[in-house]
Amino acid sequence: MTTITTAHDTHQGHDDHAHAMPHGWRRWLFATNHKDIGTMYLIFALVNLFAGGTMALLIRLELFQPGLQFLRPEFFNQLTTMHGLIMVFGAIMPAFVGFANLMIPLQIGASDMAFARMNNFSFWIMPVAGLLLFGSFLAPGGATAAGWTLYAPLSVQMGPGMDMTIFAIHLMGASSIMGSINIIVTILNMRAPGLSLMKMPMFCWTWLITAYLLIAVMPVLAGAITMVLTDRHFGTSFFAAAGGGDPVMYQHIFWFFGHPEVYIMILPAFGIVSEVIPTFARKKLFGYSSMVYATSSIAILSFIVWAHHMFSTGMPVTGQLFFMYATMLIAVPTGVKVFNWIATMWKGSLTFETPMLWAIGFIFVFTLGGFTGLICAMAPIDIGIQDTYYVVAHFHYVLVAGSLFAMFAGFYYWVPKWTGYMANETRGKIHFWSSMIFFNLTFFPMHFLGLAGMPRRYADYPVQFADFNAVASIGALGFGLSQLYFLLAVVLPTYRGGKKAEAQSWEGAEGLEWTIPSPAPFHTFETPPTIK
Amino acid sequence: MKLQRNVLLYFVGLLTLLLSPLSFAYTDMPGGPAVRQLNFAAPVTKIMEDIHWLHWFMMIICTVIFVVVFGVMLYSIIKHRKSSGHKPASFHESTTVEIIWTIIPLLIVIGMALPATKTVVAMKDTTNADITIKAIGYQWKWGYEYIKGEGEGINFLSTLSTPREQINNLEEKSNTYLMEVDNEVVVPVNKKIRVITTADDVIHAWTVQGFGVKQDAIPGFVRDTWFKAEKIGTYRGQCSELCGKEHAFMPIVVKVVSDADYSTWVSAKKKELAALADDPSKTYTLEELKDRGAKVYAANCSVCHQPNGKGGGAFPALDGDKVVLGPKEGQYQILLKGKNAMPNWARLSDTELAAVMTFTRNSWSNKTGEVIQPSDFVNARAANK
């Protein structure tokens, strides 16, 4: 890694040998350095992205034509379930934690995270959890096939693979909670003198808020899946009517976690976009305080909308109306953020390097996902599209074209700081355009499928849905190949070499991370800078 | 360059090959999805008309907002480029603007919520129904009981009737593939039908999109919804809550007929059900039981144990199985109580159970010659109590 050479230089002038830089496997297993831990999170996330992506391709292979060609339906449902769990808990969440570890200390002028050893533990739990999760395929009966939402009583029926999944999720939840504590304490206590909260980069703000959301809701998920565990093995009937329980209670508890969870997966993306756009517009972020208030409103509102995932469960009229209104309300602060980004671009001096392409692409495609979300929020319409491909289209637009595209923006933006090399611009553009085209080819037809009534989690479908399914499968193949291109033609070469990066790698970039050399030395901001 | 060109050509060739299935001609499903359908099913009820209207209302507003917002962004991308010499302005906040673009979306959202409210309230009003039908979700079929109004007392199971050969690509698929059943729900036109939903095992969901109806079927609980179909015809839906491996294979078919046709159907169905009602004291020959058992096996067992009895994966082969070839008591228990992933089949009649047990003991390479009579199951059930 290029950080080694520069770190040696700083090490020469270092008197304190307690900070001796570790080497070999010990460097990684016992890592306490936020850059190393952040890197490990990103590698872990990338591995899971490809694992989950392979599962998606298998799903789309089976769905390429009507009829069962390759997979038995029970295995198909294992794939849909694990694709969701691996992407949510193995790819998106750890990747954002990776970005947090890499960038928050640099952005606030701190030498590292507040709790460096807990940080190490937070990371190393993850590969163990990932092995448990992925290993559940080998359990008798295979992995759980209850959908990533793991609704009871179906999840109570599943084989031992379900128990492995429950333990894996407990571990990942513990990791998230510890990571969030670390992030909150770091941001609140270790900002450089003069860096008030309202001067802090938006990425730090979005992560501060996300960390509170995580601490609030991960225990709720733990509760829900523990109740499933006890229903399965210890004779409880939380979700079984015969014993006095209620399956719908699972849904309430799950979605009380689940809805803030999707905001957990998008707020850091908003933060990244709020860093990238001002840089390439050469203009400060428009409405900084509004952005902070909007993000906070979204976070607070996210706690009172959960039952919009349950419009067809049979809640009373008042419930339907309340959750419909509350959900529609979230569109307002989200819209404010979109307007602020565009106002940042307005009358700026725009250039369109790869990070900016991804950020603009994000705004475009995420907003589309936001519109379909608003349409889903209308309870009468939702009765027609609940559990159909319309919902699948909606959440892939906001999670893939939202979270993932924002992460690509963050990668191309900050990789010069991590490696000391600029990513190849032409290849970055190829990655962007092919991802955009194939993403839309895959997921846009799903809106039509959902409106026409094709349900989700279906291994087979009526023949009239064949054409759009075929297009989606081809798009999926292209999208997957585009990410393989990203790994082989962008990520690996960039770590090996390329155009040397300046400390301030982008002309319009502002922020503490751009005041240190590229690549960032192993130890940075050991003396906090003073901000005026 | 040459490598890139060749790669591109290969890719185009692959794409052409992959897109070739799109040339197969399928026709629209009567009462179901049309080929390449872009929008909701055609409305059959006022509620669905309202939903259609709401959806268009939302689509138009969202499209207008989209065009305006991205028009502004596109303008900026073109006019405010560094490469054409534009210098950056320095403004970075405006409280007035923030207030405006908070209030206006808020007003738009409130405007959207008003018509939706009316429809939500209407959808929830299940009072004063003419006919009440209970829909019970099973793994993996629907059961229907007409519990109030004309047709009261009728009950039957409704199972997917698409042959496995079509699903396994051994036969051409019909244009009602996966949305056809053996016993359809029949209702009269222009009458308010209340549908009560529940389930026997896990959560299912009953839906007919043309009616604008979807309601989860929750085990141990009772929910309801309603529809008033205004057009005669056959309408279809599919189970809409993941319920296990055959989730995609338990559709809903509702035939809406005139009042006169409905009355005719009611009396015919009642006669049919009376005739079918199996008298468990009857005795049957081996051949009769095997014939009946073959049908019961095909409708219930073959999805896991396969038509050839060879099972697969987690599901054991019945051909040569020690429970099937062993003492009868063992097979009574497994059929009545289930085991692990296998559900119990106590809901089948004694005659059906006797028939399928006889079938398994006398098919494929199993040749026990044993005959199980319905009364054997009457006794087995009594012994279990």
Boltz contact constraints between the chains, C-beta under 6 A:
constraints:
  - contact:
      token1: [A, 65]
      token2: [B, 21]
      max_distance: 6.0
  - contact:
      token1: [A, 67]
      token2: [B, 169]
      max_distance: 6.0
  - contact:
      token1: [A, 68]
      token2: [B, 167]
      max_distance: 6.0
  - contact:
      token1: [A, 73]
      token2: [B, 245]
      max_distance: 6.0
  - contact:
      token1: [A, 74]
      token2: [B, 245]
      max_distance: 6.0
  - contact:
      token1: [A, 141]
      token2: [B, 314]
      max_distance: 6.0
  - contact:
      token1: [A, 147]
      token2: [B, 242]
      max_distance: 6.0
  - contact:
      token1: [A, 153]
      token2: [B, 202]
      max_distance: 6.0
  - contact:
      token1: [A, 154]
      token2: [B, 202]
      max_distance: 6.0
  - contact:
      token1: [A, 241]
      token2: [B, 220]
      max_distance: 6.0
  - contact:
      token1: [A, 247]
      token2: [B, 203]
      max_distance: 6.0
  - contact:
      token1: [A, 247]
      token2: [B, 218]
      max_distance: 6.0
  - contact:
      token1: [A, 282]
      token2: [B, 88]
      max_distance: 6.0
  - contact:
      token1: [A, 283]
      token2: [B, 88]
      max_distance: 6.0
  - contact:
      token1: [A, 284]
      token2: [B, 92]
      max_distance: 6.0
  - contact:
      token1: [A, 286]
      token2: [B, 92]
      max_distance: 6.0
  - contact:
      token1: [A, 287]
      token2: [B, 93]
      max_distance: 6.0
  - contact:
      token1: [A, 287]
      token2: [B, 98]
      max_distance: 6.0
  - contact:
      token1: [A, 290]
      token2: [B, 98]
      max_distance: 6.0
  - contact:
      token1: [A, 312]
      token2: [B, 214]
      max_distance: 6.0
  - contact:
      token1: [A, 312]
      token2: [B, 216]
      max_distance: 6.0
  - contact:
      token1: [A, 313]
      token2: [B, 216]
      max_distance: 6.0
  - contact:
      token1: [A, 314]
      token2: [B, 223]
      max_distance: 6.0
  - contact:
      token1: [A, 317]
      token2: [B, 121]
      max_distance: 6.0
  - contact:
      token1: [A, 317]
      token2: [B, 124]
      max_distance: 6.0
  - contact:
      token1: [A, 320]
      token2: [B, 120]
      max_distance: 6.0
  - contact:
      token1: [A, 321]
      token2: [B, 120]
      max_distance: 6.0
  - contact:
      token1: [A, 325]
      token2: [B, 113]
      max_distance: 6.0
  - contact:
      token1: [A, 328]
      token2: [B, 109]
      max_distance: 6.0
  - contact:
      token1: [A, 328]
      token2: [B, 113]
      max_distance: 6.0
  - contact:
      token1: [A, 331]
      token2: [B, 109]
      max_distance: 6.0
  - contact:
      token1: [A, 332]
      token2: [B, 105]
      max_distance: 6.0
  - contact:
      token1: [A, 332]
      token2: [B, 106]
      max_distance: 6.0
  - contact:
      token1: [A, 335]
      token2: [B, 105]
      max_distance: 6.0
  - contact:
      token1: [A, 336]
      token2: [B, 102]
      max_distance: 6.0
  - contact:
      token1: [A, 339]
      token2: [B, 101]
      max_distance: 6.0
  - contact:
      token1: [A, 342]
      token2: [B, 72]
      max_distance: 6.0
  - contact:
      token1: [A, 342]
      token2: [B, 73]
      max_distance: 6.0
  - contact:
      token1: [A, 345]
      token2: [B, 76]
      max_distance: 6.0
  - contact:
      token1: [A, 346]
      token2: [B, 76]
      max_distance: 6.0
  - contact:
      token1: [A, 347]
      token2: [B, 80]
      max_distance: 6.0
  - contact:
      token1: [A, 347]
      token2: [B, 89]
      max_distance: 6.0
  - contact:
      token1: [A, 348]
      token2: [B, 80]
      max_distance: 6.0
  - contact:
      token1: [A, 348]
      token2: [B, 88]
      max_distance: 6.0
  - contact:
      token1: [A, 349]
      token2: [B, 82]
      max_distance: 6.0
  - contact:
      token1: [A, 349]
      token2: [B, 86]
      max_distance: 6.0
  - contact:
      token1: [A, 349]
      token2: [B, 87]
      max_distance: 6.0
  - contact:
      token1: [A, 349]
      token2: [B, 88]
      max_distance: 6.0
  - contact:
      token1: [A, 350]
      token2: [B, 80]
      max_distance: 6.0
  - contact:
      token1: [A, 350]
      token2: [B, 81]
      max_distance: 6.0
  - contact:
      token1: [A, 351]
      token2: [B, 82]
      max_distance: 6.0
  - contact:
      token1: [A, 371]
      token2: [B, 62]
      max_distance: 6.0
  - contact:
      token1: [A, 375]
      token2: [B, 58]
      max_distance: 6.0
  - contact:
      token1: [A, 378]
      token2: [B, 116]
      max_distance: 6.0
  - contact:
      token1: [A, 379]
      token2: [B, 120]
      max_distance: 6.0
  - contact:
      token1: [A, 380]
      token2: [B, 51]
      max_distance: 6.0
  - contact:
      token1: [A, 380]
      token2: [B, 54]
      max_distance: 6.0
  - contact:
      token1: [A, 380]
      token2: [B, 116]
      max_distance: 6.0
  - contact:
      token1: [A, 380]
      token2: [B, 119]
      max_distance: 6.0
  - contact:
      token1: [A, 380]
      token2: [B, 120]
      max_distance: 6.0
  - contact:
      token1: [A, 381]
      token2: [B, 51]
      max_distance: 6.0
  - contact:
      token1: [A, 381]
      token2: [B, 54]
      max_distance: 6.0
  - contact:
      token1: [A, 381]
      token2: [B, 55]
      max_distance: 6.0
  - contact:
      token1: [A, 383]
      token2: [B, 214]
      max_distance: 6.0
  - contact:
      token1: [A, 384]
      token2: [B, 40]
      max_distance: 6.0
  - contact:
      token1: [A, 384]
      token2: [B, 51]
      max_distance: 6.0
  - contact:
      token1: [A, 384]
      token2: [B, 209]
      max_distance: 6.0
  - contact:
      token1: [A, 387]
      token2: [B, 240]
      max_distance: 6.0
  - contact:
      token1: [A, 448]
      token2: [B, 38]
      max_distance: 6.0
  - contact:
      token1: [A, 451]
      token2: [B, 39]
      max_distance: 6.0
  - contact:
      token1: [A, 451]
      token2: [B, 40]
      max_distance: 6.0
  - contact:
      token1: [A, 452]
      token2: [B, 33]
      max_distance: 6.0
  - contact:
      token1: [A, 452]
      token2: [B, 37]
      max_distance: 6.0
  - contact:
      token1: [A, 453]
      token2: [B, 33]
      max_distance: 6.0
  - contact:
      token1: [A, 453]
      token2: [B, 209]
      max_distance: 6.0
  - contact:
      token1: [A, 455]
      token2: [B, 238]
      max_distance: 6.0
  - contact:
      token1: [A, 455]
      token2: [B, 240]
      max_distance: 6.0
  - contact:
      token1: [A, 457]
      token2: [B, 242]
      max_distance: 6.0
  - contact:
      token1: [A, 458]
      token2: [B, 248]
      max_distance: 6.0
  - contact:
      token1: [A, 459]
      token2: [B, 248]
      max_distance: 6.0
  - contact:
      token1: [A, 460]
      token2: [B, 248]
      max_distance: 6.0
  - contact:
      token1: [A, 462]
      token2: [B, 177]
      max_distance: 6.0
  - contact:
      token1: [A, 462]
      token2: [B, 178]
      max_distance: 6.0
  - contact:
      token1: [A, 462]
      token2: [B, 179]
      max_distance: 6.0
  - contact:
      token1: [A, 463]
      token2: [B, 26]
      max_distance: 6.0
  - contact:
      token1: [A, 463]
      token2: [B, 173]
      max_distance: 6.0
  - contact:
      token1: [A, 463]
      token2: [B, 177]
      max_distance: 6.0
  - contact:
      token1: [A, 464]
      token2: [B, 26]
      max_distance: 6.0
  - contact:
      token1: [A, 464]
      token2: [B, 29]
      max_distance: 6.0
  - contact:
      token1: [A, 464]
      token2: [B, 33]
      max_distance: 6.0
  - contact:
      token1: [A, 464]
      token2: [B, 35]
      max_distance: 6.0
  - contact:
      token1: [A, 467]
      token2: [B, 22]
      max_distance: 6.0
  - contact:
      token1: [A, 467]
      token2: [B, 36]
      max_distance: 6.0
  - contact:
      token1: [A, 470]
      token2: [B, 21]
      max_distance: 6.0
  - contact:
      token1: [A, 470]
      token2: [B, 22]
      max_distance: 6.0
  - contact:
      token1: [A, 474]
      token2: [B, 18]
      max_distance: 6.0
